[in-house]
Each structure stands twice: as C-alpha cells, then as structure tokens.
C-alpha cells in the first residue's frame, strides 16, 4: 500500500493545476492520468481549435486586404497538411511544457485508470512511465517533498489477470490503443495518439509490459476528482470521425469539407461554424434556443448573429433537428425552423456540438459513499472548499454543475482553491460571476458578470449603456462592427456586467474582469485614461458616460 498526501484523478487543466499548486505547498502529490496530461483543452479543444481559428483569421485577412484595402492579394489554396503540422507542433510543445512543470514540481504521474475503494483509498491500474526505457522516473523523492512526509518510491504489484481497459502512453511515437469503451480520466473515447500524421510504428528497442501494474493508495489529506467531460451525442448519430463528428474529433477529421451542418449554437458550435466558413465551406448553424450563445446577453447574441450572417453563415436559431441520415459522402438532415417550416439540409460533414457530459464511469464513487445528480455531476457539499459530502474528497472542472462554468480557466482557479484548502490555507471561493466567458469566432464575444436580463431578474435597478465599436477610430479601421455594453446599478453604483462583441475582444476582457471582480463603480473606471486610438477606448467611453462625463456620448 502506497501512502501519499494527495491523489488527483485526471490530468486536465483542473487536475494538473491542483497537482502543481499542492506540490508547491509542500504536499506529496500523485497525479493519475490514463491519456495525456493537459486533457481535452490541450489536446482536442482550446489550444488546437484556437490555432486553427488563427489560421482562419489569416485567410479572412487576405480577402479583406483585397476587397477593402486595395492590396492585390489572392489565396491559391490552403495546405491542410502544413496547417495541421503547425497546430500539432503548438500542442506538442505545450504538452512537453506541462510534463516538465509537473516533473520539476515533484508531482508523481502514474499512467493508468483510478477507482475509489473507500473514502481515503483508491486503486490504479496501468503501466508506469519507467516501463519505457529512457522515460523520466516521476516516482522518486523530490526536493519538494515535505520533511514530515518524504516521498518514497511507489510500491506496485503485478496483476496476473489482465485489465482490458488500460490505456498507456509509453513514449513519443508509440501508440497503444485501449480496449473499446474504456473511460478516460481526462477526456473519454480519445486515443493515446490523436495527432494526425504522428508516428504509429513502435520505437525500435522499446519493449512494453503486456500485463498491467496495480497501485493501491491511501491518502493523508485528500482525493481530487478531475476526470473531465465528453461530448454529448444524439441517438442514431454515432460519430465516425469523418461524416459525423464531435468537438473532440472535428479538428482531426480528414481535410476540409465543402459544406458543414453544425448542431448547437453555443460557443463551441459557433467557433467551428466560423472556422469552416473562413475555409470556404457552406455552413448551416442550427440552435434549438431562440438565439445563439443563449447564455450571453441578448444584445451579444444579436450582434454575433448579424456578424455571422454577414459572413454568409446560415444561422437557424429556434430550430430543431427532426431526423438525420448518414450518406456515403455526407449527411442529410430535416430541420424544423423557427417559423414551423421543415427544411432539408445536406452537408459533407455534421458537427454535433450539443454540450458535454461529465465522466464518472469506473471511478467507484459508490465505494466512497458518493453519488451524482440526475445530470451526472458530482455536487459539492461545500462550494467554498469544493468538497463533497465525503470529507477529504474534492471535485474540480467539468465534473462540477453550475455555477461552475465548464471552462478551462475556471478549472485552473478551482484547482488552486482545492490545493490551498488541502494544504490548510484559508480558502477564497471562486467568484464565478467574475470569470470571463469568450467565444473565439469572427466576430468574437467576451463577457463577464451579469447580463441585463439576469440583473433585472435579481431585482437590481440597473443603468445600461452601449456603444458600437465603429464609433471609435480603431473600430472604423477594423471595419467589422461590434459593440460594448455595460450593466451597472442605477445611480452610479456597482458595475454588474460588461459585454463585448467584435474583433480581438478576447484580449480586451481582462480589464472588465477586474472591474466586476473588484466591485468597481463607473466613476472608479472613468478616471483612468484609455490609450487612443484603440478598441478599448470604447470601453472607457461607456464608463465615462455612466459616470456623467461622456465626451462622444451624451
């Protein structure tokens, strides 16, 4: 039996941030991950998708240069293989960086599948990193170990009966697929090597262990559940990685389709619709709610819809999928529109982006006395500590229900909170209202705090001001529309929410995050001078107006 301070199950953003911070505070930390550290965000979501969206922005820039600025530029073609290689290089370098941070911090990474066996015990089945010659040994004592609880080598024991659900990540270039249906602790259903073009042949001289190794752990401080989520799918539409895809595999589908049907108008669906339109595809975006990005302020949805339609995307809000048929070279779907009409849409590829579901299968929650709610989330008994009803078992990331946001940067904050709680430090709860939300489409959206509707629903008397980005010179330069909207308490009171639409607003939201997080009032912001000419001066102008000092707004 191995004894340690903390075991983190799942190496995504919430898991590895918990592990890094706990190790920095002197705790003995084991991180269990069956796929690759970094999780969905690094390998299949945030990072590769934003790399692709940057490429899409460059493509759009060529058209703008020609049509608006007189630059006689043309786009011959998109070298898909080169684009993919650049994306994969960015992901690989980030992955190596995360591994290096964990190794430097003294976090012991165990490759395998974890299952709770009690409130303070768990079992891990997997292949250790030292089964591959040349792999770093993460099981030895680190200089970060505490004097009270020095780190010792793990004590594995060999199982004689094979565990078919074990996935290994032996070394770069080595591919070892797990058994079908095995759950993943960071992102289910993903192969160990998800990168197109990566080596799949064995590395010469590398001998992999065929039988799994079992580790039994007892923890002194706590267990952290960070197993992430998987894309939700629709009955009868099983993803095949080519014609029907989810957000986990859409970027890795072969080539660029000529037409795409996107089901789901949340942030993920909108981003993928935007990317494929930039790459020349005919795109239909279907959202069941009465507007796309329905969790955002209504004016954000309106401006974003206008921007997407201007680019030629067929936005169908208030519409529902009635049926879909997978054809040899694409899909055919029947959609009921907001007007009650039935439309038939054919496309080479169908992207299902209808949300994500938490992953708890195989975790052994019942052995620790834990249950999930009806949606599959693990609900904390104490949100201030993100601790479950079982003392010492905490939860971070996509396993959490709302008000947690299912965003990578929110899970970073949750990991810090849990690590500091386990180290005995005073814990400051995550202020989810002050966590920014961004959609990286063209145009982008960024927001923090309450929408106008949410503020009024809570009984707040509010004052609202909006300003188009084209009202400032830099907005005219960009020529892509957009707006700033601020929701504040009436009479010059606290700023409740800031909402942005337009180019590069993802890089503008940090200021507003501080404004909302620090309960600032318009007058507090108005005395600070914004650079000219910038897009951000539109934010400053709105606050000047709310403070009664408007220049270009009266």
C-alpha positions as CSV (number, residue, x, y, z in Angstrom):
1,X,0.0,0.0,0.0
2,X,1.3,3.4,-1.0
3,X,0.7,6.4,1.2
4,X,0.7,10.0,0.0
5,X,-0.8,13.3,0.9
6,X,-3.0,13.9,-2.2
7,X,-4.1,11.9,-5.2
8,X,-5.5,13.8,-8.2
9,X,-7.5,11.7,-10.6
10,X,-7.4,13.3,-14.1
11,X,-4.6,15.4,-15.6
12,X,-6.6,18.1,-17.5
13,X,-6.5,21.8,-16.6
14,X,-8.2,21.3,-13.2
15,X,-6.3,18.3,-12.3
16,X,-2.7,19.3,-13.2
17,X,-3.3,22.8,-11.7
18,X,-4.3,21.2,-8.4
19,X,-1.3,19.0,-8.5
20,X,1.2,21.8,-9.3
21,X,-0.1,24.1,-6.5
22,X,-0.3,21.3,-3.9
23,X,3.2,20.2,-4.7
24,X,4.4,23.8,-4.4
25,X,2.9,24.0,-1.0
26,X,5.0,21.0,0.1
27,X,2.4,18.2,-0.2
28,X,3.3,14.8,-1.6
29,X,1.2,14.6,-4.8
30,X,0.3,11.7,-7.1
31,X,-1.5,12.6,-10.4
32,X,-3.3,9.7,-12.2
33,X,-3.9,10.2,-15.9
34,X,-4.7,7.4,-18.4
35,X,-4.3,9.5,-21.6
36,X,-2.1,12.6,-21.8
37,X,-1.6,15.4,-19.2
38,X,-3.3,18.5,-20.4
39,X,-6.6,16.8,-21.1
40,X,-9.2,17.8,-23.6
41,X,-8.3,21.5,-23.5
42,X,-4.7,21.0,-24.6
43,X,-5.1,18.1,-27.0
44,X,-8.6,18.3,-28.5
45,X,-10.2,21.6,-27.5
46,X,-9.0,25.0,-26.5
47,X,-5.4,25.0,-27.9
48,X,-5.7,23.2,-31.2
49,X,-9.0,24.9,-32.0
50,X,-7.6,28.4,-31.3
51,X,-4.6,27.6,-33.5
52,X,-7.0,26.7,-36.3
53,X,-9.1,29.8,-35.7
54,X,-5.9,31.9,-36.0
55,X,-5.3,30.3,-39.4
56,X,-8.9,31.1,-40.3
57,X,-8.3,34.8,-39.4
58,X,-5.3,34.9,-41.7
59,X,-7.4,33.6,-44.5
60,X,-10.1,36.2,-43.9
61,X,-7.4,38.9,-43.8
62,X,-6.4,38.1,-47.4
63,X,-10.0,38.7,-48.5
64,X,-10.1,42.0,-46.5
65,X,-6.8,43.1,-47.9
66,X,-8.0,42.7,-51.4
67,X,-11.6,43.9,-51.1
68,X,-11.1,46.8,-48.6
69,X,-7.6,48.0,-48.7
70,X,-6.5,47.6,-52.3
71,X,-3.9,45.0,-51.6
72,X,-4.0,42.7,-54.6
73,X,-3.6,39.5,-52.7
74,X,-5.0,36.2,-53.7
75,X,-5.4,32.8,-51.9
76,X,-4.3,30.0,-54.1
77,X,-5.1,27.2,-51.6
78,X,-4.9,26.0,-48.0
79,X,-2.1,23.5,-47.4
80,X,-4.1,21.4,-45.0
81,X,-1.1,19.2,-44.1
82,X,1.1,22.2,-43.3
83,X,-1.7,23.8,-41.2
84,X,-2.1,20.6,-39.2
85,X,1.6,20.3,-38.7
86,X,1.8,23.8,-37.2
87,X,-1.2,23.2,-35.0
88,X,0.3,19.9,-33.8
89,X,3.6,21.5,-33.1
90,X,2.0,24.1,-30.8
91,X,0.1,21.3,-29.0
92,X,3.2,19.1,-28.6
93,X,5.3,22.0,-27.2
94,X,2.6,22.9,-24.7
95,X,2.3,19.2,-23.7
96,X,6.0,18.9,-23.1
97,X,5.8,22.1,-21.1
98,X,3.1,20.7,-18.8
99,X,5.0,17.5,-18.3
100,X,8.2,19.5,-17.4
101,X,6.3,21.6,-14.9
102,X,4.9,18.5,-13.2
103,X,8.3,16.8,-13.1
104,X,10.0,20.0,-11.7
105,X,7.4,20.3,-9.0
106,X,7.9,16.7,-8.0
107,X,4.5,15.5,-8.9
108,X,4.5,11.8,-9.5
109,X,2.5,11.0,-12.6
110,X,1.0,7.5,-12.7
111,X,-0.3,6.3,-16.1
112,X,-3.5,4.4,-15.6
113,X,-7.1,4.2,-14.5
114,X,-8.1,5.1,-11.0
115,X,-11.0,3.7,-9.0
116,X,-12.0,4.7,-5.5
117,X,-12.1,1.8,-3.0
118,X,-13.0,3.8,0.1
119,X,-13.1,7.4,1.4
120,X,-9.3,7.6,1.6
121,X,-8.2,4.7,-0.6
122,X,-8.1,4.0,-4.3
123,X,-6.6,1.6,-6.8
124,X,-4.8,2.5,-10.0
125,X,-4.3,0.0,-12.8
126,X,-1.9,1.0,-15.5
127,X,1.7,0.9,-16.9
128,X,4.2,3.1,-15.1
129,X,6.3,5.6,-17.0
130,X,9.5,3.7,-16.2
131,X,8.3,0.6,-18.2
132,X,9.6,2.5,-21.3
133,X,13.4,2.9,-21.4
134,X,14.5,6.5,-21.3
135,X,11.3,7.8,-19.8
136,X,11.6,10.1,-16.8
137,X,11.2,8.5,-13.4
138,X,8.5,10.5,-11.7
139,X,8.2,8.1,-8.8
140,X,11.3,9.1,-6.8
141,X,11.6,11.5,-4.0
142,X,11.7,15.2,-5.0
143,X,13.3,18.2,-3.3
144,X,9.8,19.5,-2.9
145,X,8.8,16.7,-0.5
146,X,7.9,17.7,3.0
147,X,10.1,16.6,5.9
148,X,7.1,15.2,7.6
149,X,6.0,13.1,4.7
150,X,9.0,12.3,2.5
151,X,8.3,10.8,-0.9
152,X,9.1,7.2,-1.4
153,X,9.1,5.1,-4.5
154,X,5.7,3.6,-5.4
155,X,5.1,0.0,-4.5
156,X,3.3,-1.6,-7.4
157,X,2.2,-5.2,-7.6
158,X,1.7,-7.2,-10.8
159,X,-1.8,-8.4,-11.7
160,X,-2.0,-11.8,-13.2
161,X,-5.3,-11.2,-14.8
162,X,-5.2,-8.5,-17.5
163,X,-7.2,-5.3,-17.2
164,X,-8.6,-4.7,-20.7
165,X,-9.5,-1.1,-20.2
166,X,-6.0,0.2,-19.5
167,X,-4.6,2.7,-22.0
168,X,-0.9,3.5,-21.8
169,X,1.1,6.5,-23.0
170,X,4.5,5.0,-23.2
171,X,6.7,7.4,-25.2
172,X,6.6,9.7,-28.2
173,X,5.9,7.7,-31.3
174,X,4.5,4.7,-29.5
175,X,0.8,4.0,-30.0
176,X,-1.1,1.7,-27.6
177,X,-4.8,1.8,-28.0
178,X,-7.1,0.8,-25.1
179,X,-10.0,-1.6,-25.3
180,X,-13.2,-0.2,-26.8
181,X,-15.5,1.5,-24.4
182,X,-12.9,2.2,-21.7
183,X,-13.5,5.5,-19.9
184,X,-10.8,8.2,-19.8
185,X,-9.9,10.3,-16.8
186,X,-9.4,13.4,-18.8
187,X,-11.3,13.0,-22.0
188,X,-13.2,9.8,-22.9
189,X,-13.0,8.0,-26.1
190,X,-9.8,9.6,-27.2
191,X,-6.9,7.5,-28.5
192,X,-3.5,7.9,-26.9
193,X,-2.1,9.3,-30.2
194,X,-4.7,11.7,-31.5
195,X,-2.4,13.7,-33.7
196,X,-2.8,13.1,-37.5
197,X,0.5,12.3,-39.1
198,X,2.1,11.2,-35.8
199,X,4.2,8.1,-35.8
200,X,2.3,4.9,-35.1
201,X,5.1,2.3,-35.5
202,X,6.9,1.1,-32.4
203,X,10.1,2.7,-31.4
204,X,13.0,0.3,-32.0
205,X,14.2,-1.3,-28.8
206,X,11.2,-0.4,-26.7
207,X,9.5,-3.3,-25.0
208,X,6.1,-2.6,-23.4
209,X,4.8,-4.5,-20.5
210,X,1.8,-6.6,-21.5
211,X,0.3,-7.1,-18.0
212,X,-0.9,-4.1,-16.0
213,X,0.5,-3.0,-12.8
214,X,-1.7,-2.2,-9.8
215,X,-1.1,0.6,-7.3
216,X,-3.1,0.8,-4.1
217,X,-3.1,4.2,-2.4
218,X,-4.0,5.6,1.0
219,X,-4.2,9.4,1.2
220,X,-3.5,11.5,4.2
221,X,-5.0,14.8,3.0
222,X,-7.5,14.2,0.2
223,X,-8.5,12.9,-3.2
224,X,-9.4,15.3,-6.0
225,X,-11.8,14.2,-8.8
226,X,-10.9,15.9,-12.0
227,X,-12.0,13.4,-14.7
228,X,-13.5,16.0,-17.1
229,X,-16.2,15.5,-19.6
230,X,-17.1,14.0,-23.0
231,X,-19.1,15.5,-25.9
232,X,-22.8,14.6,-25.8
233,X,-24.1,12.8,-28.8
234,X,-27.5,12.3,-30.4
235,X,-29.3,9.0,-30.7
236,X,-28.7,7.4,-34.1
237,X,-25.9,9.8,-34.9
238,X,-22.8,7.9,-33.8
239,X,-19.6,9.9,-34.6
240,X,-17.4,8.3,-37.2
241,X,-14.7,10.9,-37.3
242,X,-15.5,11.8,-41.0
243,X,-19.1,12.5,-41.7
244,X,-20.4,12.8,-38.2
245,X,-18.0,14.4,-35.7
246,X,-18.0,15.9,-32.2
247,X,-15.8,18.7,-30.9
248,X,-13.3,16.1,-29.7
249,X,-12.6,14.9,-33.2
250,X,-13.8,17.6,-35.6
251,X,-10.3,19.1,-35.9
252,X,-8.8,15.7,-36.7
253,X,-11.3,14.8,-39.4
254,X,-9.7,14.4,-42.8
255,X,-9.4,17.5,-45.0
256,X,-11.7,20.5,-45.4
257,X,-15.4,19.8,-46.2
258,X,-17.2,21.9,-48.8
259,X,-20.3,22.1,-46.6
260,X,-20.9,21.7,-42.9
261,X,-24.1,21.4,-40.7
262,X,-23.4,22.4,-37.1
263,X,-25.9,21.3,-34.5
264,X,-25.6,23.6,-31.4
265,X,-25.1,27.3,-31.3
266,X,-23.2,27.6,-28.1
267,X,-19.6,28.7,-28.0
268,X,-18.1,25.5,-29.5
269,X,-20.6,25.3,-32.3
270,X,-20.2,28.9,-33.2
271,X,-16.4,28.7,-33.3
272,X,-16.5,25.6,-35.6
273,X,-19.0,27.3,-37.8
274,X,-16.8,30.4,-38.0
275,X,-13.7,28.3,-38.8
276,X,-15.3,26.3,-41.6
277,X,-16.8,29.4,-43.2
278,X,-13.4,31.1,-43.3
279,X,-12.1,28.0,-45.0
280,X,-14.7,28.3,-47.7
281,X,-17.4,25.9,-46.6
282,X,-21.1,26.5,-46.9
283,X,-22.2,26.4,-43.2
284,X,-25.6,26.0,-41.6
285,X,-25.8,26.6,-37.9
286,X,-28.8,25.2,-36.0
287,X,-29.7,26.1,-32.4
288,X,-32.8,25.0,-30.6
289,X,-32.9,28.0,-28.3
290,X,-34.4,31.2,-29.7
291,X,-30.9,32.7,-30.1
292,X,-27.3,31.5,-30.5
293,X,-24.9,31.7,-27.5
294,X,-28.1,31.7,-25.3
295,X,-26.2,32.1,-22.0
296,X,-24.9,35.5,-23.1
297,X,-26.6,38.9,-23.1
298,X,-29.3,39.2,-25.7
299,X,-27.5,42.1,-27.4
300,X,-24.4,39.9,-27.7
301,X,-26.4,37.2,-29.4
302,X,-28.0,39.8,-31.8
303,X,-24.7,41.3,-32.8
304,X,-23.0,38.0,-33.2
305,X,-25.8,36.6,-35.3
306,X,-25.6,39.7,-37.5
307,X,-21.9,39.3,-37.9
308,X,-22.1,35.6,-38.8
309,X,-24.9,36.1,-41.3
310,X,-22.9,38.9,-42.9
311,X,-20.2,36.3,-43.5
312,X,-22.6,34.0,-45.2
313,X,-23.4,31.6,-42.4
314,X,-27.0,30.4,-42.4
315,X,-28.0,30.9,-38.7
316,X,-31.1,29.0,-37.8
317,X,-32.0,29.8,-34.2
318,X,-35.2,28.4,-32.7
319,X,-34.8,25.4,-34.9
320,X,-34.8,21.7,-34.1
321,X,-33.3,18.6,-35.8
322,X,-36.1,16.2,-36.8
323,X,-34.1,13.5,-38.4
324,X,-30.7,12.8,-39.9
325,X,-29.4,10.3,-42.3
326,X,-25.8,9.4,-42.8
327,X,-25.0,9.0,-46.5
328,X,-21.9,7.6,-48.3
329,X,-20.4,11.1,-48.7
330,X,-22.1,13.2,-46.1
331,X,-25.4,13.6,-44.2
332,X,-29.0,14.6,-44.9
333,X,-31.0,16.3,-42.2
334,X,-34.5,17.5,-41.7
335,X,-34.8,20.7,-39.6
336,X,-37.9,22.4,-38.2
337,X,-37.3,26.1,-38.4
338,X,-38.5,28.8,-36.0
339,X,-41.3,29.6,-38.5
340,X,-42.5,26.0,-38.3
341,X,-41.2,25.1,-41.8
342,X,-39.4,21.8,-42.5
343,X,-36.1,22.2,-44.3
344,X,-33.8,19.5,-45.7
345,X,-30.1,20.3,-45.3
346,X,-27.4,18.3,-46.9
347,X,-23.7,18.6,-46.0
348,X,-20.5,16.8,-46.3
349,X,-20.0,16.9,-42.5
350,X,-22.2,17.1,-39.5
351,X,-20.8,18.5,-36.3
352,X,-22.7,17.7,-33.1
353,X,-22.0,20.4,-30.5
354,X,-24.9,20.0,-28.1
355,X,-22.9,20.2,-24.9
356,X,-20.7,18.0,-22.8
357,X,-21.4,15.3,-20.1
358,X,-19.3,14.7,-17.0
359,X,-17.3,11.4,-16.9
360,X,-17.6,9.3,-13.8
361,X,-17.9,5.8,-15.1
362,X,-15.4,3.4,-13.5
363,X,-14.5,5.9,-10.7
364,X,-16.0,3.8,-8.0
365,X,-17.9,6.7,-6.5
366,X,-20.3,4.4,-4.6
367,X,-17.3,2.7,-2.8
368,X,-16.6,6.1,-1.2
369,X,-20.3,6.9,-0.5
370,X,-20.6,9.4,-3.3
371,X,-23.4,9.8,-5.9
372,X,-24.1,12.0,-8.8
373,X,-27.1,14.2,-9.6
374,X,-29.5,13.5,-12.3
375,X,-27.3,15.1,-14.9
376,X,-24.2,13.1,-13.8
377,X,-22.4,15.9,-12.0
378,X,-20.7,15.5,-8.6
379,X,-22.2,18.2,-6.4
380,X,-20.1,19.7,-3.7
381,X,-21.5,19.9,-0.2
382,X,-19.3,22.9,0.4
383,X,-18.8,25.2,-2.6
384,X,-16.3,27.3,-0.6
385,X,-14.0,24.4,-0.5
386,X,-15.3,22.4,-3.5
387,X,-15.5,19.5,-1.1
388,X,-18.1,16.7,-1.5
389,X,-20.3,15.2,1.2
390,X,-17.4,12.9,2.0
391,X,-14.8,14.9,3.8
392,X,-11.4,14.9,2.1
393,X,-12.8,14.2,-1.4
394,X,-12.9,17.3,-3.6
395,X,-14.0,17.9,-7.2
396,X,-12.9,20.4,-9.9
397,X,-13.5,21.1,-13.5
398,X,-16.2,19.7,-15.7
399,X,-17.5,17.3,-13.0
400,X,-19.0,20.3,-11.3
401,X,-22.5,21.5,-12.0
402,X,-23.4,25.2,-12.5
403,X,-22.5,27.8,-11.3
404,X,-19.2,26.3,-12.3
405,X,-18.7,27.2,-16.0
406,X,-17.1,24.2,-17.6
407,X,-14.2,26.4,-18.8
408,X,-10.5,25.7,-18.6
409,X,-9.6,28.9,-16.9
410,X,-12.3,28.4,-14.3
411,X,-10.9,24.9,-13.6
412,X,-7.5,26.4,-13.0
413,X,-9.0,28.6,-10.3
414,X,-10.8,25.6,-8.8
415,X,-7.5,23.7,-8.8
416,X,-5.8,26.4,-6.9
417,X,-8.6,26.7,-4.4
418,X,-8.7,22.9,-3.7
419,X,-4.9,22.6,-3.4
420,X,-4.7,25.5,-0.9
421,X,-7.6,24.0,1.0
422,X,-5.8,20.7,1.3
423,X,-2.7,22.5,2.4
424,X,-4.6,24.1,5.3
425,X,-4.6,27.6,3.9
426,X,-7.6,29.9,4.2
427,X,-9.7,29.3,1.1
428,X,-11.3,32.0,-1.1
429,X,-14.2,30.7,-3.1
430,X,-14.2,31.0,-6.8
431,X,-16.3,34.0,-7.9
432,X,-17.9,32.5,-11.0
433,X,-19.6,35.8,-11.8
434,X,-16.2,37.4,-12.3
435,X,-14.9,34.6,-14.6
436,X,-14.7,35.8,-18.2
437,X,-16.5,33.9,-21.0
438,X,-15.2,34.1,-24.5
439,X,-16.3,32.8,-27.9
440,X,-13.4,32.9,-30.4
441,X,-15.4,33.2,-33.6
442,X,-15.3,36.0,-36.1
443,X,-16.6,38.3,-34.6
444,X,-15.6,37.3,-31.1
445,X,-17.6,37.7,-28.0
446,X,-16.3,38.3,-24.5
447,X,-18.3,39.0,-21.3
448,X,-18.0,39.0,-17.5
449,X,-20.6,39.4,-14.8
450,X,-24.4,39.6,-15.2
451,X,-26.4,40.2,-18.3
452,X,-29.0,42.9,-18.3
453,X,-31.8,40.2,-18.0
454,X,-30.0,38.4,-15.2
455,X,-29.5,41.7,-13.2
456,X,-33.1,42.7,-13.6
457,X,-34.3,39.2,-12.7
458,X,-32.4,39.5,-9.4
459,X,-34.3,42.7,-8.6
460,X,-31.5,45.1,-9.3
461,X,-32.3,48.5,-10.6
462,X,-29.8,49.0,-13.4
463,X,-28.5,51.6,-15.8
464,X,-27.2,50.4,-19.1
465,X,-25.1,52.0,-21.8
466,X,-23.9,50.6,-25.1
467,X,-21.5,51.9,-27.8
468,X,-20.7,50.5,-31.2
469,X,-17.0,49.8,-31.8
470,X,-17.2,51.7,-35.0
471,X,-17.9,54.8,-33.0
472,X,-14.1,54.9,-32.2
473,X,-11.5,55.3,-34.9
474,X,-9.8,52.0,-34.4
475,X,-13.1,50.3,-34.8
476,X,-13.5,52.0,-38.1
477,X,-10.0,50.8,-39.1
478,X,-11.1,47.2,-38.4
479,X,-14.4,47.7,-40.0
480,X,-16.0,44.6,-38.6
481,X,-18.7,46.1,-36.3
482,X,-19.1,45.1,-32.7
483,X,-20.2,46.8,-29.5
484,X,-19.6,47.5,-25.8
485,X,-22.4,47.1,-23.3
486,X,-22.1,47.8,-19.6
487,X,-24.7,47.0,-16.9
488,X,-24.4,48.9,-13.7
489,X,-26.5,49.6,-10.6
490,X,-28.6,52.7,-11.1
491,X,-27.3,56.0,-9.7
492,X,-23.6,55.3,-10.3
493,X,-23.5,52.1,-8.3
494,X,-21.5,48.9,-8.8
495,X,-20.7,47.6,-12.2
496,X,-22.6,44.3,-12.6
497,X,-21.6,43.1,-16.1
498,X,-19.6,44.0,-19.2
499,X,-20.3,42.5,-22.6
500,X,-18.2,42.9,-25.8
501,X,-18.6,41.8,-29.4
502,X,-16.1,42.5,-32.2
503,X,-12.5,41.8,-33.3
504,X,-10.0,40.9,-30.6
505,X,-12.4,41.4,-27.7
506,X,-11.0,38.3,-26.1
507,X,-7.9,40.4,-25.4
508,X,-10.0,43.3,-24.0
509,X,-12.0,41.5,-21.4
510,X,-9.3,41.4,-18.7
511,X,-9.9,45.0,-17.7
512,X,-13.6,44.3,-17.3
513,X,-12.9,41.2,-15.2
514,X,-11.0,43.4,-12.7
515,X,-13.8,46.0,-12.8
516,X,-16.5,43.4,-12.0
517,X,-14.4,41.4,-9.6
518,X,-13.4,44.4,-7.6
519,X,-17.0,45.8,-7.4
520,X,-15.9,49.0,-9.1
521,X,-18.3,51.8,-9.9
522,X,-18.3,53.7,-13.2
523,X,-16.6,56.7,-11.6
524,X,-13.7,54.5,-10.5
525,X,-13.1,53.5,-14.1
526,X,-13.8,56.8,-15.7
527,X,-10.8,58.5,-14.0
528,X,-8.4,56.1,-15.8
529,X,-7.2,57.1,-19.3
530,X,-7.5,54.6,-22.1
531,X,-5.0,54.7,-25.0
532,X,-6.0,56.3,-28.3
533,X,-6.6,55.0,-30.8
534,X,-7.6,51.6,-29.5
535,X,-10.7,49.4,-29.4
536,X,-10.5,49.5,-25.6
537,X,-11.2,53.3,-25.5
538,X,-14.8,52.4,-26.4
539,X,-14.9,50.6,-23.0
540,X,-13.6,53.7,-21.4
541,X,-16.1,55.9,-23.2
542,X,-19.0,53.9,-21.9
543,X,-17.8,54.2,-18.4
544,X,-17.3,58.0,-18.8
545,X,-20.9,58.2,-19.9
546,X,-22.2,56.2,-17.0
547,X,-20.2,58.4,-14.7
548,X,-21.8,61.5,-16.2
549,X,-18.7,62.7,-18.0
550,X,-19.3,61.4,-21.6
551,X,-17.5,63.0,-24.4
552,X,-18.8,61.4,-27.6
553,X,-21.9,60.1,-26.0
554,X,-24.4,62.5,-24.4
